Amino acid sequence: MDWVVMILTIMLFNTIVFFMKKHLRISDIYTTVIFGLLVSALVDVFASFRLQAWGFFDPRMPDFKALLILLGIYPAAAAMIINWYPYDSARGSKLVYLIGWAIFSTGYEWLSLEVGMLWHKNWNLFYSFILYPFIYFMLIIHVRIYRRMNEGRSISDTHIKGPLFMQVLGKKT
């Protein structure tokens, strides 16, 4: 059953990404997806082998199928999250958006646990639900930083007034 859920998810997510209206430049999506892959690979390896918190498929060893998740599901999900993020909306809308993705992701994580794609040992769904908005916000921050860098000015040349996270949310301080 794990193969069925994994393959269907890969096909569905990547079809959505292929046909979705792109609100960001391809370079914004590409660099942020690569950034997200790097962070998730590091965190997943550390969590699986060092902390024994969670992992994919067999808890005793890495599995080839985990690469399909890492390369087939993660990039597509990240692309959807950053592409549909309401960059020009009020902070409340942004927060609701991130919480909505956290709810969806926690539900998908539950399904992954049920079919055996994922295991938890020193972890639970509540921890994931709490962390997902921060993880997704980190992707949004990356998009903003990449855009500023692409505008020809470095981050150090930009006048940041107040907390960086408020600037990323679009609030003038």
N, C-alpha and C positions, 0 to 999 in steps of 0.2 A: 504493500500500500504506500510505503514511503516514496517509491519510485514514481508512482502515479501522481501523487500530490506534488512532488518536486517538478516533474516534467510539465504537468499542467500549469503550475505556477510560472515556470520559466517561459512557457509559450504565451500565456496570458499577459504577464507583465511586459515582456519584450514586444509583443504586438501592440499593446497600449502605448508604450514609449515610441515605437516606430511611427504610429499614426497620430499621436497627440500633437496639438498645436504647440509649437515651441515658443515660449514666452521669453526664453533666454537664448543667448548666443550658444552655438554648439561648443565653443571653447569654454564657456562658463560651465556647461553641463559636464563636458569631458574632464576638465581639471578637478572639478568638485567630486565627481564619481571616483576618479583615481585617488584623490585625497581620502575619500570615505573608505575605499578598498584598503588602503594602507593602514588606516586607523583600525578598521574592523579586523583585518588579518592579525595585527599585533595584539589587539584585545582578545580576540577569539583564541589565539594560541596560548596566551598567558592565562586566560580564564580556564581553558580546557586542561592544560598540563600542569600549571603551577598551582592554581587555586582549586582545581577540580570543581569549578562552579557550574559550568555548562559546556556542552560540546555537541558535535554532530555524530549521529549514528552510533558507532561503537566507542564506549568510553575508554577502552584499553588502548586504542591505537587510532591514528589518523586514517581517514577513509577517502578514497578517490571521489566519492559522491559529494563530499564536503566542498570540493573545488567547484562542482556544478552549482552549489548554492552560492558560494563566494563570487563566482564569475557570471552566473546566470540570473540570480534573484537580487542580490545586493545592488548591483549597478542600476538595474531597472527601477527598483524601489527608490533609490537615491535620486535618480533622474526625475521621477514623478514628484517626489517631495519638493525638490528645489524648483522645478518648473512651475508647479501650481501654487507655490507659496504666495500669499497675497502681500507682496512687497510694499505696495502703496496704500494698504488698508490701515485701519486703526489698530492699535496694539491688542485690543480685545479680540479682533478677528484673527490676528496672527496667533494668539494664544489658543483660541478655539481650534484653529487649523492644526497646530502642533499636537494638541490633546486628541483631536480626531485621528490623526495618524498614530498616536500612541495606543488608542483603543483598537484600531485596526491591527496594528503590529502585535499587540498583546493577544488578540484573538487568533491571529495567524501563528503566533508562537505556541499557543495552547494546542492548535490543530497539529503543529509540528511535533509536539510532545506526544500527542495521542497516536500518531502514525509511526513514531519512532525515528523521525528525522533529527530530533533534538533530544538531549537529556539534560536534566537538572540534578545536581547533587547538593551543592551548597548555595543554591539559588532558588528563586521562585518567581512566579509571574508578577507579583506585586512589585518586586525590585525592578523588573523590566519596565513595567508601566511607568514607574517614577522616573526612570532614566531615559526612556525614549524621547521625550520632548527636549531634553538637554542635548542628546545626540543629534537630533534633527536640527536643533538650533545651531549646533556647531557647523553643520553643512551650510546653513544660511549665512553664518559669519564668514565661512570660506568663500562663498559666492561674492559677498560684499568686498572682502579684502582683495580677491582676484580682480574684480571690476576696478577697484581703485588703482591697483597696480597697473592695470591695462590702460587706464586713462593717462598714463605717462608720469604719474607722480607716485612716489613711494609712500608707504605707510608713515614713515618718519616725517615726510613733508606735509602730511595732512594734519590740520589742527584738530585734535580731538579734545572736545570740551565735555567733561563729565565722563561717566562710565562708558566704556566701549560698547557694552551690550545695549545701552540706550541709543547710541548712535546707529547700531546695526538694526535695531527695531524701528529706526526712522524718527525718533523723537528728538526734537531740537532742544539742546540744553543751554 
